[in-house]
Each structure stands twice: as C-alpha cells, then as structure tokens.
Amino acid sequence: MAAITASMVAELRAKTDAPMMECKKALTEAEGDMAKAEELLRVKLGSKAGKASSRVTAEGVVSSFISGNTGALLEVNCETDFVTKNDSFLALAQAAAKLVVEHNPASIEALGALAYEQDSFGPTLEDVRKGLIGKIGENMSFRRFKRFDGAHKLAAYLHGTRIGVLVEFDGDETAAKDVAMHVAAMKPVALTSADVPADLIEKERSVAAAKAAESGKPADIVTKMVEGSVQKYLKEVSLFDQTFVKNDKQTVEQMLKAANTKVASFTLYVVGEGIEKKVDDFAAEVAAQVAAAKQTA
C-alpha cells in the first residue's frame, strides 16, 4: 500500500475543500491514487449532506439582486462564521437571489428545484447545496427570501453580509438608499405606527402596565403612564417616526418629504434572527476530535 503523506492530504484538500480526515480516509481507500480519492469524496458528499442536515445553521449571509423593478432579498445559513467567507458559499447565495428574481419560485423547495450548476455540482440549486455541504463539511440551508415585483423602484443596502435591506420607493434614489441604511441601523418593525403588529403592541403594553403598577399612583394616572409608554414605543419602532440616522434634527418622514420621495415598503433580514444557537463546549469538542483522530490513525 502506498504511503499517504501530509502533502498528499493537503493537495486533496486544496482540490475538494473536504475535511482533512476525510481526505486522508479517501487517499487510504484509493491506495494513494489522487484521482480515485477525489472521486470517492464526490461520491460520499450525499451521505455527508444527510449527516450534516441536523446541525444548527445560525450563521450565514444575506444577499440581494435587483433587475429593473424586480428584486429579491435572501438569507442562506451555515454553521460557522468561517464558511461565510468561502467563495463557493457566497457564489451560491448570490446565485440563489438572482434565481428568485428570474423565476419567482413559490417556496424554498421550488427555489431548490431550479436549474443551476456550480463547482461541478448540479443540475439543480438543491444539488449544488448538497454538494457544497460535502465539499465544505458544514450544513447550509436556504432560510427565507422576499421577492419584489411592482411599479415601484428598488434600493438595497447590505451591511457586510449579515444585515440586508430592500426598499420599495418612488423618487430620489439617494434618499431611498439612505432609508435602507437607516433601516439596517435602527431596525424598525413597520413603516408607521398604524402598521406595527398588534401582538408587539400588546406585549409592550403589558410590560408598561407592570412597571406603572409598581409606582403606587392612582389608576387614572397609571393608565396615562401605560399609554404614554406605548406611544413612545410606537415612535421608536416606526420607520417614518424614527429620528433619521444622518440628521438628528429630522425624522425619516421629514427627510423623505424634503427629498420628494415616498417609501412604499421595506424588508429587513438579519442573519440568524430567531434561530436558537447551540452553545458548544469548545474544550470538549476539541477533545472529541483528538480522540476520533487517534482512532482513525
């Protein structure tokens, strides 16, 4: 049997991006034949994708794509921040956003079924996703997307790759992009106070009532305190009522009026928002990896 050297393992890893131990196993099985080892890794990708599918994907990126008055915002998740810098992963995210714009899929499943090839994987986006799971060694998943297609113009803002905003507007593009940046920074939940979801208002009212009750003031005063807190909350989370981040002397609504611009809607995606992240014991994880390496050595 041919000796498997560290340089051979490194070469195979450079070709496939597969984990080091997987490369060593493939080379051992292929008796040092590099081409055969690479093929073995490709064959194993499907099963690796299955094993990875149960792992939490709370990291990831937000991508956007705009073509005329049609655009999309999309979140694709992975397990660690390290993968968010992988060129293949980033290409997958950007391609998926473009596919949403071009084909208007009805769901994540429909998006995955669209034709797409990358890194020798395909013929569908889902096949590429599964292939990259095996190649990179981490679970990844398309979480959500929002497609815009109407009479309004579109402006997008990405804060790095973790926060994305897409705004529907009519008027000045610079003002619209400023609004998108503002949304990324201040994270409003609705355009106006009237648009704030009722469940959020009731939650805020409940918290305010509990605080006001501790004041010991008369019931009529407590009622006014609660309503005052709710109105303050509504202004804080409503886009048009928020103080504009680039000028604290005016609200977003005032800025838009001065720029003769109207915003019809916005969508804000923050990577991993609402996903319960797994807290790992790093020392235990390292110990487990060392033990596994010793068993396969």
C-alpha positions, 0 to 999 in steps of 0.5 A: 500500500502506498504511503499517504503523506501530509502533502498528499492530504493537503493537495486533496484538500486544496482540490475538494475543500473536504475535511482533512480526515476525510481526505486522508480516509479517501487517499487510504481507500484509493491506495494513494491514487489522487484521482480515485480519492477525489472521486470517492469524496464526490461520491460520499458528499450525499451521505455527508449532506444527510449527516450534516442536515441536523446541525444548527445553521445560525450563521450565514449571509444575506444577499440581494439582486435587483433587475429593473423593478424586480428584486429579491432579498435572501438569507442562506445559513451555515454553521460557522462564521468561517464558511461565510467567507468561502467563495463557493458559499457566497457564489451560491447565495448570490446565485440563489437571489438572482434565481428568485428574481428570474423565476419567482419560485413559490417556496424554498423547495421550488427555489431548490428545484431550479436549474443551476450548476456550480463547482461541478455540482448540479443540475439543480440549486438543491444539488449544488447545496448538497454538494457544497455541504460535502465539499465544505463539511458544514450544513447550509440551508436556504432560510427565507427570501422576499421577492419584489415585483411592482411599479415601484423602484428598488434600493438595497443596502447590505451591511457586510453580509449579515444585515440586508435591506430592500426598499420599495420607493418612488423618487430620489434614489439617494434618499431611498438608499439612505432609508435602507441604511437607516433601516439596517441601523435602527431596525424598525418593525413597520413603516408607521405606527398604524402598521406595527403588529398588534401582538408587539403592541400588546406585549409592550403594553403589558410590560408598561402596565407592570412597571406603572403598577409598581409606582403606587399612583392612582389608576387614572394616572397609571393608565396615562403612564401605560399609554404614554409608554406605548406611544413612545414605543410606537415612535421608536419602532416606526420607520417614518417616526424614527429620528433619521440616522444622518440628521438628528434634527429630522425624522425619516418622514421629514427627510423623505418629504424634503427629498420628494420621495415616498417609501412604499415598503421595506424588508429587513433580514438579519442573519440568524434572527430567531434561530436558537444557537447551540452553545458548544463546549469548545474544550470538549469538542476539541477533545472529541476530535483528538480522540476520533483522530487517534482512532482513525490513525 
